[in-house]
């Protein structure tokens, strides 16, 4: 699947602050850990299920990991970035049926809209942008391998469902997986509290354990299905195995960084990791897990199911500069939950105007501000401090004829992703 177009990424001409190590909060460890400098890095960020437009909650995640991507590249690392697209799943099929459109057409249109939002927000694209449908052979092969190894089991489809005779769903047997829980460190009670709301099926009869994740859903009448081979039959993959397969194929085990929203810690990232261990016998799946906080609006988490969305595409159609939208997100710390207000956007518009005016002149101490931005970003993506450093430079730039506004502009565009 084709990704979106890459924004310009200027070289930063000063090395000020480049000796600062990069530390990022690791969810599994519960504390910041260093991202060790290396010649190459692998980053996997979970992508969209394309049944509705990008809202600020989505955008905040992709902007956060865009920053991590930019920091690693600024450190001289060659980053291989992988992102999936869940282009067949229950929410997509349900929305398509509701709207009377083909699920494939809905997915295509929403993916195109997402690409436009990412380009507008100056998010660096992944080198590997992989849809579930196009990688179906890999998912089927991995589920088959898990069944043949004894790590997974077939559970007959419950009576009353319209399926072929003998059809069975495939589940991972978590009782055989000692690393389960190593990422979230959640109790069983905590897991069960959210599992059904986050795509799980704890009440499904025939499972060995309520938390066992679905690997392969046997074909149901009226649903899309693919031939998985003689072991697993016709059907389609469960949500978690999709990311496991795509990450393993393009990054292997032990890649640098797995990212997503905090709502993916469990079950999605937990299950994706434990499935990878079951397939490869190697630990860890990812060396570092980082998660974006939730974005709220009108008193609740912004979500498609609630409909309390502030959509990037709508703001763009209203004439809002995408860089102001990006600045709204950069003003928050990525690990904190926050609630969007119109006042935030107005403040971001004013900040953007100040920055553009200040960098249009060759004034201000570029070395100091670039060093401050670098140090802030490498300190667990402390974007608020980075923005404050640029703000302070803008104030002094009005009265000091030293340094180069051009250097500040190139640093802001390269490191913060804000086009000036």
KEKE-71466 format. One record per residue (C-alpha): z, x, y; residue in three letters. Coordinates in steps of 0.02 Angstrom, whole numbers, plus 50000, padded with zeros to 5 digits. Example, Ala and Ser with C-alpha at 12.3 -4.5 7.8 and 13.67 -1.06 7.14 Angstrom:
BEGIN
    up  east north residuo
 50390 50615 49775     ALA
 50357 50684 49947     SER
// end
This chain:
BEGIN
    up  east north residuo
 50000 50000 50000     UNK
 49954 50065 50172     UNK
 50098 50103 50291     UNK
 50097 50080 50479     UNK
 50027 50207 50603     UNK
 50136 50354 50653     UNK
 50196 50372 50833     UNK
 50174 50533 50929     UNK
 50311 50658 50888     UNK
 50316 50794 51020     UNK
 50386 50965 50982     UNK
 50551 51000 51069     UNK
 50522 51162 51165     UNK
 50705 51211 51178     UNK
 50819 51254 51032     UNK
 50976 51209 51128     UNK
 51102 51131 51008     UNK
 50995 51168 50855     UNK
 51134 51268 50773     UNK
 51239 51110 50754     UNK
 51258 51052 50573     UNK
 51210 50873 50527     UNK
 51352 50766 50458     UNK
 51325 50587 50404     UNK
 51454 50463 50340     UNK
 51436 50447 50151     UNK
 51480 50275 50082     UNK
 51529 50339 49910     UNK
 51642 50476 49979     UNK
 51712 50368 50119     UNK
 51694 50508 50247     UNK
 51560 50608 50339     UNK
 51477 50739 50231     UNK
 51349 50872 50281     UNK
 51164 50848 50253     UNK
 51130 51024 50198     UNK
 50980 51111 50277     UNK
 50839 51132 50152     UNK
 50653 51163 50150     UNK
 50624 50985 50091     UNK
 50719 50820 50092     UNK
 50692 50652 50010     UNK
 50741 50488 50094     UNK
 50730 50313 50020     UNK
 50761 50160 50129     UNK
 50751 49986 50053     UNK
 50611 49885 50128     UNK
 50580 49703 50168     UNK
 50552 49547 50065     UNK
 50405 49483 50168     UNK
 50440 49299 50193     UNK
 50491 49300 50377     UNK
 50475 49408 50532     UNK
 50579 49561 50574     UNK
 50742 49518 50661     UNK
 50858 49637 50751     UNK
 50966 49659 50596     UNK
 50816 49727 50500     UNK
 50756 49829 50647     UNK
 50927 49910 50671     UNK
 50921 49977 50493     UNK
 50747 50052 50511     UNK
 50788 50127 50681     UNK
 50947 50205 50611     UNK
 50858 50291 50469     UNK
 50716 50337 50584     UNK
 50847 50435 50682     UNK
 50906 50521 50523     UNK
 50725 50559 50482     UNK
 50698 50635 50655     UNK
 50857 50739 50644     UNK
 50807 50813 50476     UNK
 50633 50853 50541     UNK
 50711 50931 50696     UNK
 50810 51042 50575     UNK
 50646 51104 50504     UNK
 50652 51001 50345     UNK
 50495 50928 50268     UNK
 50547 50748 50237     UNK
 50470 50640 50102     UNK
 50510 50462 50154     UNK
 50489 50319 50030     UNK
 50506 50134 50064     UNK
 50473 49985 49952     UNK
 50408 49810 49988     UNK
 50477 49670 49879     UNK
 50314 49575 49882     UNK
 50360 49458 49739     UNK
 50534 49381 49731     UNK
 50619 49212 49731     UNK
 50642 49197 49922     UNK
 50458 49235 49949     UNK
 50402 49110 49817     UNK
 50519 48977 49886     UNK
 50460 48999 50065     UNK
 50278 48995 50012     UNK
 50306 48834 49915     UNK
 50398 48757 50063     UNK
 50257 48799 50183     UNK
 50117 48756 50061     UNK
 50038 48929 50063     UNK
 49995 49056 49930     UNK
 50140 49179 49908     UNK
 50019 49325 49916     UNK
 49948 49267 50082     UNK
 50123 49244 50153     UNK
 50172 49419 50098     UNK
 50016 49496 50174     UNK
 50040 49412 50343     UNK
 50225 49456 50355     UNK
 50194 49637 50304     UNK
 50064 49652 50442     UNK
 50188 49580 50568     UNK
 50322 49702 50508     UNK
 50201 49847 50531     UNK
 50168 49793 50709     UNK
 50354 49786 50745     UNK
 50384 49959 50672     UNK
 50240 50034 50771     UNK
 50304 49954 50931     UNK
 50479 50023 50899     UNK
 50409 50198 50867     UNK
 50479 50208 50691     UNK
 50407 50352 50589     UNK
 50317 50279 50437     UNK
 50355 50323 50256     UNK
 50234 50435 50164     UNK
 50250 50321 50013     UNK
 50253 50135 50055     UNK
 50255 50048 49887     UNK
 50241 49865 49844     UNK
 50320 49794 49686     UNK
 50157 49714 49630     UNK
 50056 49874 49642     UNK
 50189 49971 49545     UNK
 50217 49840 49410     UNK
 50171 49959 49268     UNK
 50312 50076 49316     UNK
 50442 49937 49317     UNK
 50386 49871 49149     UNK
 50388 50045 49073     UNK
 50564 50079 49134     UNK
 50632 49913 49072     UNK
 50550 49946 48903     UNK
 50631 50118 48897     UNK
 50803 50044 48932     UNK
 50781 49915 48794     UNK
 50720 50044 48668     UNK
 50866 50160 48709     UNK
 50991 50020 48680     UNK
 51050 50022 48862     UNK
 50978 49848 48892     UNK
 50975 49687 48792     UNK
 50873 49528 48780     UNK
 50956 49363 48822     UNK
 50862 49206 48769     UNK
 50812 49094 48914     UNK
 50933 48947 48929     UNK
 50877 48782 48856     UNK
 50784 48665 48970     UNK
 50682 48798 49060     UNK
 50493 48791 49039     UNK
 50454 48954 48950     UNK
 50360 49015 48799     UNK
 50448 49004 48631     UNK
 50565 49151 48605     UNK
 50555 49209 48785     UNK
 50703 49314 48841     UNK
 50767 49390 49002     UNK
 50818 49574 48997     UNK
 50985 49636 49064     UNK
 51067 49806 49082     UNK
 51226 49823 48980     UNK
 51349 49887 49110     UNK
 51483 49916 48977     UNK
 51384 50070 48925     UNK
 51374 50141 49102     UNK
 51527 50244 49153     UNK
 51458 50279 49328     UNK
 51455 50095 49374     UNK
 51564 50071 49528     UNK
 51554 50252 49586     UNK
 51460 50204 49744     UNK
 51552 50052 49808     UNK
 51723 50083 49727     UNK
 51742 49894 49731     UNK
 51857 49798 49614     UNK
 51782 49677 49490     UNK
 51852 49533 49593     UNK
 51766 49598 49751     UNK
 51601 49613 49657     UNK
 51610 49438 49586     UNK
 51653 49366 49757     UNK
 51481 49413 49827     UNK
 51371 49433 49674     UNK
 51296 49259 49671     UNK
 51262 49260 49858     UNK
 51173 49428 49846     UNK
 51047 49388 49711     UNK
 51155 49398 49555     UNK
 51175 49267 49418     UNK
 51356 49281 49359     UNK
 51358 49106 49283     UNK
 51201 49130 49180     UNK
 51241 49094 48996     UNK
 51199 49224 48865     UNK
 51244 49379 48966     UNK
 51367 49502 48892     UNK
 51452 49522 49061     UNK
 51440 49416 49218     UNK
 51393 49571 49320     UNK
 51253 49635 49208     UNK
 51097 49649 49319     UNK
 50931 49568 49279     UNK
 50797 49695 49234     UNK
 50653 49580 49182     UNK
 50634 49392 49208     UNK
 50534 49310 49071     UNK
 50385 49208 49129     UNK
 50426 49033 49189     UNK
 50296 48897 49213     UNK
 50221 48903 49387     UNK
 50288 49076 49428     UNK
 50186 49237 49440     UNK
 50204 49350 49289     UNK
 50133 49511 49220     UNK
 50112 49579 49044     UNK
 50258 49697 49014     UNK
 50203 49745 48839     UNK
 50262 49699 48665     UNK
 50445 49743 48692     UNK
 50483 49640 48848     UNK
 50336 49518 48855     UNK
 50267 49431 49008     UNK
 50373 49416 49163     UNK
 50421 49509 49321     UNK
 50554 49637 49367     UNK
 50727 49604 49436     UNK
 50763 49659 49613     UNK
 50865 49816 49579     UNK
 50750 49898 49451     UNK
 50609 49895 49578     UNK
 50694 50019 49693     UNK
 50754 50123 49546     UNK
 50576 50142 49480     UNK
 50495 50178 49647     UNK
 50625 50306 49699     UNK
 50618 50396 49532     UNK
 50429 50403 49533     UNK
 50413 50473 49708     UNK
 50576 50569 49735     UNK
 50656 50597 49565     UNK
 50845 50608 49547     UNK
 50961 50696 49668     UNK
 50859 50656 49823     UNK
 50940 50682 49992     UNK
 50975 50510 50066     UNK
 50976 50327 50014     UNK
 50988 50204 50158     UNK
 51001 50019 50195     UNK
 51117 49888 50267     UNK
 51299 49872 50217     UNK
 51254 49713 50122     UNK
 51157 49823 50001     UNK
 51305 49932 49949     UNK
 51342 49805 49814     UNK
 51253 49750 49713     UNK
 51086 49825 49758     UNK
 51123 50009 49785     UNK
 51258 50010 49653     UNK
 51141 49936 49523     UNK
 50991 50041 49573     UNK
 51094 50199 49549     UNK
 51172 50152 49383     UNK
 51001 50101 49314     UNK
 50931 50271 49364     UNK
 51072 50359 49272     UNK
 51039 50250 49120     UNK
 50855 50297 49125     UNK
 50871 50483 49158     UNK
 51046 50534 49105     UNK
 51058 50629 49270     UNK
 51187 50611 49409     UNK
 51174 50580 49554     UNK
 51030 50463 49590     UNK
 51048 50505 49776     UNK
 51160 50640 49848     UNK
 51204 50539 50003     UNK
 51221 50353 50038     UNK
 51225 50288 50218     UNK
 51231 50108 50275     UNK
 51192 50014 50435     UNK
 51319 49885 50497     UNK
 51275 49702 50513     UNK
 51204 49627 50672     UNK
 51268 49458 50727     UNK
 51209 49323 50845     UNK
 51298 49166 50904     UNK
 51455 49208 50806     UNK
 51378 49243 50635     UNK
 51284 49379 50544     UNK
 51100 49370 50588     UNK
 51009 49308 50434     UNK
 50853 49215 50382     UNK
 50955 49089 50282     UNK
 51060 49040 50434     UNK
 50911 49044 50552     UNK
 51010 49129 50692     UNK
 50876 49259 50720     UNK
 50822 49364 50867     UNK
 50649 49420 50812     UNK
 50569 49580 50872     UNK
 50397 49500 50874     UNK
 50458 49355 50983     UNK
 50537 49475 51109     UNK
 50375 49573 51113     UNK
 50273 49414 51144     UNK
 50391 49374 51288     UNK
 50341 49539 51367     UNK
 50496 49641 51326     UNK
 50461 49828 51317     UNK
 50493 49881 51135     UNK
 50581 50036 51200     UNK
 50711 49924 51282     UNK
 50735 49838 51114     UNK
 50758 50008 51033     UNK
 50884 50057 51166     UNK
 50987 49901 51130     UNK
 51008 49964 50952     UNK
 51038 50144 51002     UNK
 51181 50089 51115     UNK
 51280 50035 50959     UNK
 51351 50149 50825     UNK
 51254 50119 50667     UNK
 51407 50095 50555     UNK
 51485 49962 50666     UNK
 51449 49777 50655     UNK
 51394 49709 50824     UNK
 51334 49550 50904     UNK
 51176 49540 51008     UNK
 51182 49466 51183     UNK
 51051 49445 51318     UNK
 51158 49557 51429     UNK
 51130 49701 51309     UNK
 50944 49684 51330     UNK
 50955 49678 51520     UNK
 51062 49836 51519     UNK
 50935 49921 51406     UNK
 50792 49875 51523     UNK
 50886 49951 51670     UNK
 50925 50109 51572     UNK
 50743 50129 51521     UNK
 50686 50113 51701     UNK
 50812 50246 51757     UNK
 50759 50366 51622     UNK
 50575 50346 51662     UNK
 50604 50374 51846     UNK
 50711 50528 51818     UNK
 50595 50612 51693     UNK
 50445 50588 51805     UNK
 50509 50733 51911     UNK
 50543 50913 51858     UNK
 50728 50904 51893     UNK
 50893 50920 51800     UNK
 50964 51045 51676     UNK
 50858 51015 51521     UNK
 50948 51140 51410     UNK
 51116 51054 51429     UNK
 51056 50877 51401     UNK
 50947 50921 51251     UNK
 51093 51014 51172     UNK
 51206 50864 51203     UNK
 51081 50743 51124     UNK
 51058 50854 50971     UNK
 51246 50876 50946     UNK
 51279 50691 50965     UNK
 51146 50640 50839     UNK
 51203 50770 50714     UNK
 51380 50701 50728     UNK
 51353 50548 50617     UNK
 51212 50482 50728     UNK
 51325 50460 50880     UNK
 51189 50376 50982     UNK
 51307 50309 51116     UNK
 51354 50488 51163     UNK
 51172 50540 51159     UNK
 51125 50400 51279     UNK
 51272 50443 51392     UNK
 51212 50624 51401     UNK
 51040 50567 51460     UNK
 51120 50445 51582     UNK
 51224 50586 51657     UNK
 51072 50698 51671     UNK
 50977 50559 51762     UNK
 51117 50548 51891     UNK
 51122 50736 51924     UNK
 50933 50751 51920     UNK
 50922 50657 52084     UNK
 51010 50799 52174     UNK
 50969 50957 52076     UNK
 50797 51038 52074     UNK
 50821 51141 51914     UNK
 50755 51132 51738     UNK
 50617 51016 51681     UNK
 50606 50828 51669     UNK
 50462 50858 51549     UNK
 50578 50946 51427     UNK
 50701 50803 51433     UNK
 50562 50677 51408     UNK
 50494 50767 51254     UNK
 50670 50780 51180     UNK
 50707 50595 51210     UNK
 50543 50546 51129     UNK
 50560 50666 50982     UNK
 50745 50645 50943     UNK
 50787 50469 51002     UNK
 50614 50394 50977     UNK
 50610 50320 51152     UNK
 50440 50331 51233     UNK
 50453 50374 51417     UNK
// end
